[in-house]
Every structure is written in structure tokens, then in C-alpha cells.
Amino acid sequence: MDENKECCCSRTKVRSDAEYRDLITRLNRIEGQIRGIRGMVEKDAYCIDILGQVAAVSGALNSFTKILLSSHIRTCVAEDVREGNEEKLDELVRTLQKLMK
């Protein structure tokens, strides 16, 4: 098995250095935005200003989700389907249903 593929028994995924750095950078940015929102609340910032920052965080999380989901479909799901394991498709459908609530 290629070391860059997910192992179905351990449910881990080895990511390329570039993918890992991109995901971590995005998460660090989101974490900073969340801390900023907390600071705004602590400083009694105007509601609309806080909501604007919340919208920015939501957009950043959606972007992160799209990137991670795309990677998952192209690697984990595609590999399992090629190997005849369609359980990964069922898992994907359940995940999409949760994401679209």
C-alpha cells in the first residue's frame, strides 16, 4: 500500500507536506480569528462588528472544509472504490448530510 494512502484499519491519513502546511495554516488563521472574536466580546464591541467577524470565520471554515473534503474524495474514497470497497461512499454520503444541515 502506498504510504500516502489512508489505512482503513487505523483510520489515519498521511498527507503531503504541502497539504499538511496548508491545512495547519488555515486552522491557525481560524484560531486567531476566534480569539479575535472573543476579544471583541470581552471589549463590548458592537454586535454588527462581531457578526462581521463571525461571517469571516464561517467562510474560512467552509473553505477549509471544501479543501479537506476534496482531498478525501480524490484519495481515500477514490482508492477504496477502485478496490471495490463502496462502504467509503456510504460514509461520504453520511458526512455530506451532516455538513449540509
GROMACS elastic network, one bead per residue, 0.5 to 0.9 nm:
[ bonds ]
;  ai    aj funct       b0    kb
    1     4     6  0.84949   500
    1     5     6  0.72406   500
    1     7     6  0.83742   500
    2     5     6  0.56120   500
    2     6     6  0.86732   500
    3     6     6  0.78508   500
    3     7     6  0.86998   500
    3    13     6  0.89233   500
    3    14     6  0.69036   500
    4    13     6  0.71867   500
    4    14     6  0.50903   500
    4    15     6  0.62948   500
    4    16     6  0.73465   500
    4    75     6  0.88583   500
    5    12     6  0.88134   500
    5    13     6  0.63285   500
    5    14     6  0.64099   500
    5    15     6  0.82139   500
    5    75     6  0.68817   500
    5    76     6  0.67298   500
    5    79     6  0.80587   500
    6     9     6  0.88133   500
    6    10     6  0.82148   500
    6    11     6  0.66330   500
    6    12     6  0.57285   500
    6    14     6  0.66109   500
    6    75     6  0.79842   500
    6    76     6  0.60127   500
    6    79     6  0.88994   500
    7    10     6  0.57162   500
    7    11     6  0.58206   500
    7    12     6  0.62162   500
    7    13     6  0.69886   500
    7    14     6  0.89985   500
    7    76     6  0.88372   500
    8    11     6  0.53051   500
    8    12     6  0.77372   500
    8    76     6  0.89472   500
    8    80     6  0.89284   500
    9    12     6  0.83992   500
   10    13     6  0.88235   500
   13    76     6  0.84184   500
   14    20     6  0.89337   500
   15    18     6  0.80305   500
   15    19     6  0.60513   500
   15    20     6  0.58703   500
   16    19     6  0.52279   500
   16    20     6  0.61032   500
   16    21     6  0.85547   500
   17    20     6  0.51055   500
   17    21     6  0.60498   500
   17    22     6  0.85336   500
   18    21     6  0.51840   500
   18    22     6  0.61068   500
   18    23     6  0.86410   500
   19    22     6  0.51498   500
   19    23     6  0.61813   500
   19    24     6  0.85750   500
   19    71     6  0.89550   500
   20    23     6  0.53034   500
   20    24     6  0.61179   500
   20    25     6  0.84768   500
   21    24     6  0.51919   500
   21    25     6  0.59173   500
   21    26     6  0.85039   500
   22    25     6  0.51638   500
   22    26     6  0.62030   500
   22    27     6  0.86574   500
   23    26     6  0.51892   500
   23    27     6  0.61904   500
   23    28     6  0.86140   500
   23    64     6  0.70964   500
   23    67     6  0.83197   500
   23    68     6  0.79545   500
   24    27     6  0.50148   500
   24    28     6  0.60178   500
   24    29     6  0.85267   500
   25    28     6  0.51312   500
   25    29     6  0.62327   500
   25    30     6  0.86806   500
   26    29     6  0.51238   500
   26    30     6  0.62407   500
   26    31     6  0.86035   500
   26    60     6  0.75829   500
   26    61     6  0.84773   500
   26    63     6  0.88669   500
   26    64     6  0.68097   500
   27    31     6  0.60105   500
   27    32     6  0.85360   500
   27    60     6  0.87078   500
   27    61     6  0.82781   500
   27    64     6  0.78360   500
   28    31     6  0.50048   500
   28    32     6  0.62029   500
   28    33     6  0.86369   500
   29    32     6  0.51090   500
   29    33     6  0.62551   500
   29    34     6  0.87413   500
   29    60     6  0.84256   500
   30    34     6  0.62198   500
   30    35     6  0.86581   500
   30    57     6  0.61785   500
   30    60     6  0.66148   500
   30    61     6  0.72302   500
   31    34     6  0.51261   500
   31    35     6  0.62978   500
   31    36     6  0.85977   500
   31    57     6  0.89386   500
   32    35     6  0.50851   500
   32    36     6  0.61315   500
   32    37     6  0.87023   500
   33    37     6  0.62805   500
   33    38     6  0.87191   500
   33    53     6  0.74144   500
   33    54     6  0.83800   500
   33    56     6  0.81860   500
   33    57     6  0.64501   500
   34    37     6  0.50529   500
   34    38     6  0.62981   500
   34    39     6  0.86071   500
   34    53     6  0.85179   500
   34    54     6  0.80757   500
   34    57     6  0.72418   500
   35    38     6  0.50520   500
   35    39     6  0.61859   500
   35    40     6  0.86374   500
   36    40     6  0.61968   500
   36    41     6  0.87329   500
   36    53     6  0.82813   500
   37    41     6  0.63016   500
   37    42     6  0.85913   500
   37    50     6  0.63152   500
   37    51     6  0.88632   500
   37    53     6  0.66385   500
   37    54     6  0.72688   500
   38    41     6  0.51377   500
   38    42     6  0.61454   500
   38    43     6  0.86224   500
   39    43     6  0.61227   500
   39    44     6  0.85759   500
   39    45     6  0.86122   500
   40    43     6  0.50864   500
   40    44     6  0.61771   500
   40    45     6  0.50898   500
   40    46     6  0.82574   500
   40    49     6  0.84724   500
   40    50     6  0.66375   500
   41    44     6  0.50146   500
   41    45     6  0.58235   500
   41    46     6  0.84930   500
   41    47     6  0.85643   500
   41    50     6  0.74577   500
   42    45     6  0.77268   500
   44    47     6  0.84062   500
   45    48     6  0.85132   500
   45    49     6  0.68354   500
   45    50     6  0.67619   500
   46    49     6  0.54187   500
   46    50     6  0.65340   500
   46    51     6  0.88370   500
   47    50     6  0.51296   500
   47    51     6  0.61107   500
   47    52     6  0.86213   500
   48    52     6  0.61511   500
   48    53     6  0.87556   500
   49    52     6  0.51514   500
   49    53     6  0.66051   500
   49    54     6  0.88151   500
   50    53     6  0.51730   500
   50    54     6  0.62371   500
   50    55     6  0.87081   500
   51    55     6  0.61492   500
   51    56     6  0.86161   500
   52    55     6  0.51441   500
   52    56     6  0.64280   500
   52    57     6  0.88622   500
   53    57     6  0.63014   500
   53    58     6  0.86244   500
   54    57     6  0.50798   500
   54    58     6  0.61495   500
   54    59     6  0.86088   500
   55    58     6  0.50271   500
   55    59     6  0.61963   500
   55    60     6  0.86381   500
   56    59     6  0.51197   500
   56    60     6  0.62325   500
   56    61     6  0.86766   500
   57    61     6  0.60993   500
   57    62     6  0.84923   500
   58    61     6  0.51177   500
   58    62     6  0.60984   500
   58    63     6  0.85788   500
   59    62     6  0.50413   500
   59    63     6  0.61584   500
   59    64     6  0.86120   500
   60    63     6  0.50754   500
   60    64     6  0.61870   500
   60    65     6  0.85883   500
   61    65     6  0.60761   500
   61    66     6  0.86253   500
   62    66     6  0.61902   500
   62    67     6  0.87077   500
   63    66     6  0.51582   500
   63    67     6  0.63411   500
   63    68     6  0.86910   500
   64    67     6  0.52817   500
   64    68     6  0.61968   500
   64    69     6  0.84953   500
   65    68     6  0.51839   500
   65    69     6  0.58701   500
   65    70     6  0.83539   500
   65    99     6  0.89764   500
   66    69     6  0.51400   500
   66    70     6  0.59466   500
   66    71     6  0.85376   500
   67    70     6  0.51982   500
   67    71     6  0.62528   500
   67    72     6  0.86330   500
   68    71     6  0.51818   500
   68    72     6  0.61450   500
   68    73     6  0.87227   500
   69    73     6  0.61839   500
   69    74     6  0.85902   500
   70    73     6  0.52485   500
   70    74     6  0.61670   500
   70    75     6  0.85975   500
   71    74     6  0.51768   500
   71    75     6  0.60449   500
   71    76     6  0.78963   500
   72    75     6  0.53722   500
   72    76     6  0.52251   500
   72    77     6  0.63089   500
   72    78     6  0.83679   500
   73    76     6  0.59944   500
   73    78     6  0.60505   500
   73    79     6  0.88790   500
   73    92     6  0.81736   500
   74    77     6  0.64603   500
   74    78     6  0.55221   500
   74    79     6  0.79467   500
   75    78     6  0.54359   500
   75    79     6  0.58817   500
   75    80     6  0.85472   500
   76    79     6  0.54106   500
   76    80     6  0.63318   500
   76    81     6  0.87243   500
   76    88     6  0.79359   500
   77    80     6  0.53032   500
   77    81     6  0.61394   500
   77    82     6  0.85802   500
   77    85     6  0.89303   500
   77    86     6  0.83720   500
   77    88     6  0.57134   500
   77    89     6  0.66633   500
   77    92     6  0.78699   500
   78    81     6  0.51927   500
   78    82     6  0.61188   500
   78    83     6  0.86221   500
   78    88     6  0.88152   500
   79    82     6  0.51664   500
   79    83     6  0.63074   500
   79    84     6  0.88011   500
   79    85     6  0.86343   500
   80    84     6  0.62885   500
   80    85     6  0.50067   500
   80    86     6  0.67252   500
   80    87     6  0.81727   500
   80    88     6  0.66157   500
   80    89     6  0.86732   500
   81    85     6  0.51674   500
   81    86     6  0.54426   500
   81    87     6  0.84153   500
   81    88     6  0.74331   500
   81    89     6  0.77356   500
   82    85     6  0.74192   500
   82    86     6  0.88608   500
   83    86     6  0.85467   500
   85    88     6  0.67438   500
   85    89     6  0.83915   500
   86    89     6  0.53064   500
   86    90     6  0.69915   500
   87    90     6  0.51642   500
   87    91     6  0.63668   500
   87    92     6  0.86681   500
   88    92     6  0.61081   500
   88    93     6  0.86504   500
   89    93     6  0.61902   500
   89    94     6  0.86540   500
   90    93     6  0.51165   500
   90    94     6  0.62750   500
   90    95     6  0.86092   500
   91    94     6  0.51847   500
   91    95     6  0.61776   500
   91    96     6  0.86561   500
   92    95     6  0.50254   500
   92    96     6  0.61001   500
   92    97     6  0.85623   500
   93    96     6  0.50956   500
   93    97     6  0.61810   500
   93    98     6  0.87373   500
   94    97     6  0.51199   500
   94    98     6  0.64164   500
   94    99     6  0.87788   500
   95    98     6  0.51306   500
   95    99     6  0.62357   500
   95   100     6  0.86753   500
   96   100     6  0.60868   500
   96   101     6  0.88124   500
   97   100     6  0.52269   500
   97   101     6  0.65348   500
   98   101     6  0.56102   500
